[in-house]
Amino acid sequence: MAGADIAVTRGDIADLILKYAMYLGRVGTTDTVTIPVARNGTVEHADLLIGPASQIALTENDDPELEGIELPVGDLAEDLRRRIASVTGRGSYASGATEDDQATFVNLDAYDY
């Protein structure tokens, strides 16, 4: 992904990927995630390798042509929540808890890495 931009049309998916990358970085491991992306006016898939060295930046979409592309995310959000729960050691995030429920996460800041 060095210098590459990908477009996801759902902010919740982008936020979950960013959160998952953060937790993977904290525990020093990597994972791959396949996500639907909007590219050249069509739906494609991108394989993301995320972990401690991930450099992900979220920005607003500046291409109006991509806004109309509906990405088939299926159960991707739930899958990402399950992965986050697995990394953090807590199952409650996978059951639909939101970012506002931060108290359900293990406090990984308390550990020396």
N, C-alpha and C positions, 0 to 999 in steps of 0.2 A: 504494500500500500504506500510505499514511499512516494509521497507527493500526489497520490491519487485521490480523487473525490468520488464518492458514491452518493446516490440520492435515495433516501428512504422517505416515503411520504407519510409515515406515521411517527410522530414525535415520541410516543411511548416506547416504541421499539428502539429508537436511537438512544433514549435515556437508559433503557435496560441494558443495552450493549455497553454503554459507557460505565454503568454501575458494575456490570459483570467484569469488565476489564480492570476496574479499580480493585475489586476483591481478589481477582486472580493475581494481580500485581502484589497485593499485600501478603499472599501466601506463597509467592514465588513460583507459580506454575503457569502453564499456558493451556489454551484450548482452541479449537476451531469451531466456528459457527457459520452456517450457511444461511444467508438472508436474501429475500427478494429485493431487488433494487430497480430503480428506473434509470434506463440508459438509452440514449438515442431514440426516445419516444416509445420504447417498449419495455416489457418486464424481462429482466434477466436475474441471474443469481450470482452472488458474490460469496466467496469463502474468505472469512476473516480469521486470521491467526491473532489471537489477543492474549495478553499476559503482561508480565513485568516491563517489557520493552515497548508496549503499545503506545503509539502517539496518535490519539484520536481527538479530533476537535469537532464539535457540533456547531453548525451555523445555520441560519435561516436559509431556506431555498431561495435562490435568486433566478431560477429558470421557470417562468410561468408555464412553459409547455409541460414540465414534469408534474405540476400540481394536479393535473387531471388524470394521472395514471394511478389506478387503484392497484396496490400491491397485494397479492394473495398471501397474507401472513399466517393464515390458519391458526395453529396453536403455538406459534413462535413466542408470543409474550409469556405464555404459561411455561414453555420449555426454558426460556431464559430465567424465569422466576425459580424453577426447580434447580437449575444450575447454580444460581446465586445461593439458594438454600443449602445446596450440597457443599459449596465452598465455605460458607459461613458456619455450617454445622447446625443450622436452625431450619426447621421445616415450616414454620408459620408463614414465611414470605412466599413460599410456593403455593399456599392456599389462597392467595389473592390479597395479601397485605400490601399496602402501598408504601411509597417512600416516606410518608408521614409517620409510619409505624417503625421508625428507626430503632426504637427500644427493643424490637424483636431480634436485632442482629447481635452477634457476638461482638464485643468491643475489641476489634483487632488492633486498635491503637495502643492497647495496654501491653502488647507483646513487643519484645525486642526482636527485630529480624536481622 
